[in-house]
Amino acid sequence: MQTIAVIGAGQMGSGIAQVAAASGKAVLLSDVSLALAEAARAKIEKGLMKLAERGKIPAEDAIATVSRITAVGDYARLGEADLVIEAATEREDIKHKIFEAAGKHLSPSAIMATNTSSIPITRMAVSSPDPERFIGIHFFNPVPLMKLVEVIPGLATSIGTIEAVRGFVADIGKEIVLSQDEPGFIVNRIFVPFINEAAFVLGSGTGSILDIDKGVKLGLNHPMGPLELADFIGLDTLLEIMKIYLASTGDPKYRPAPLLQKYVEAGWLGRKSGRGFYDYSGEVPVPTR
Ligand SMILES: NC(=O)c1ccc[n+]([C@@H]2O[C@H](COP(=O)([O-])OP(=O)(O)OC[C@H]3O[C@@H](n4cnc5c(N)ncnc54)[C@H](O)[C@@H]3O)[C@@H](O)[C@H]2O)c1
């Protein structure tokens, strides 16, 4: 695969574009407008030049990487791509429209992929021109630093598509895990209920916020505690994900922790709102319980 198109140039799409270009792929980067795609390309360039200034990467590599990224304003050149990765806003209606519009330009041998975190791959494949050539490629944030990519075939995805995507992931220096098309795939399915359980442990008074985070960091060798991590992700996002698991499986083990619900009802959403399990208004985060 030599040419990759990335649709949606936010934090994930920009990261995917950067990593693909750094590995020598030509990248077509698009968003809702050419201006947004160009702004994303400029941001990637700024980030890479900063890394070069700090001596983390050679300046010529930074320049070469950026030169391989082309911002585009529509899907006219999409036929050049061997792989199209959709990384637009996590809304199913937006994604279906993208697959329908971009699908009209897809080359007959190209693969169409989505970076969705939570929408079933099989359900989105029906809007693509060929569900056999449709697949989930789930990157982790921040894309340039995180080694893992989850690959999720839908019901109709062909073996050839899976193998081609394996080749692409190896080319860009990432590691694969293969997941079936089930809610949360592998990593978030384990990780989000883990954080939810930490909120249950807090709600039952078993331990304080500081002791829960310290316990997991030192007892399980995690770099961050579950409650500080929850504040990074956003408590509203975590609550929504738990609700999706509960609704799609019907299994009560996925019920959201009452304390997580209460924090969200209070508008205490984590770092983005200034307060979650910790209060971020001072110099150092202070536990709220
Ligand atoms: N943030 C994460 O940690 C993470 C991790 C893995 C996967 N994802 C998934 O990646 C996708 C993107 O997430 P993000 O965090 O980069 O979001 P983001 O908000 O940073 O970026 C989304 C981008 O999509 C663009 N967009 C919206 N509608 C569009 C359209 N019709 N056509 C083209 N572009 C459009 C927006 O303008 C924006 O630039 C989502 O599906 C998300 O679930 C996110």
The ligand as a Gaussian input file, in Angstrom:
#p B3LYP/6-31G(d) Opt

LIG

0 1
 N       -9.540000      10.451000      20.879000
 C       -9.198000       9.200000      21.095000
 O       -8.546000       8.880000      22.101000
 C       -9.554000       8.143000      20.078000
 C       -8.880000       6.912000      20.128000
 C       -9.200000       5.937000      19.169000
 C      -10.173000       6.198000      18.216000
 N      -10.819000       7.414000      18.203000
 C      -11.821000       7.656000      17.159000
 O      -11.227000       8.456000      16.140000
 C      -12.243000       9.254000      15.533000
 C      -11.840000      10.712000      15.582000
 O      -11.624000      11.083000      16.911000
 P      -10.711000      12.350000      17.291000
 O      -10.390000      12.186000      18.734000
 O       -9.624000      12.528000      16.292000
 O      -11.787000      13.527000      17.118000
 P      -11.532000      15.056000      16.743000
 O      -12.707000      15.770000      17.215000
 O      -10.173000      15.489000      17.197000
 O      -11.497000      15.046000      15.129000
 C      -12.586000      14.754000      14.337000
 C      -12.381000      15.470000      13.006000
 O      -13.384000      15.016000      12.087000
 C      -13.753000      16.126000      11.307000
 N      -15.009000      15.862000      10.626000
 C      -16.273000      15.974000      11.113000
 N      -17.168000      15.685000      10.147000
 C      -16.446000      15.373000       9.039000
 C      -16.804000      15.000000       7.724000
 N      -18.067000      14.887000       7.346000
 N      -15.808000      14.766000       6.839000
 C      -14.506000      14.887000       7.191000
 N      -14.123000      15.248000       8.428000
 C      -15.074000      15.482000       9.343000
 C      -13.785000      17.273000      12.297000
 O      -13.759000      18.521000      11.631000
 C      -12.531000      16.994000      13.112000
 O      -11.380000      17.614000      12.558000
 C      -13.537000       8.932000      16.265000
 O      -14.213000       7.926000      15.545000
 C      -13.042000       8.407000      17.603000
 O      -13.953000       7.550000      18.233000
 C      -10.526000       8.389000      19.108000

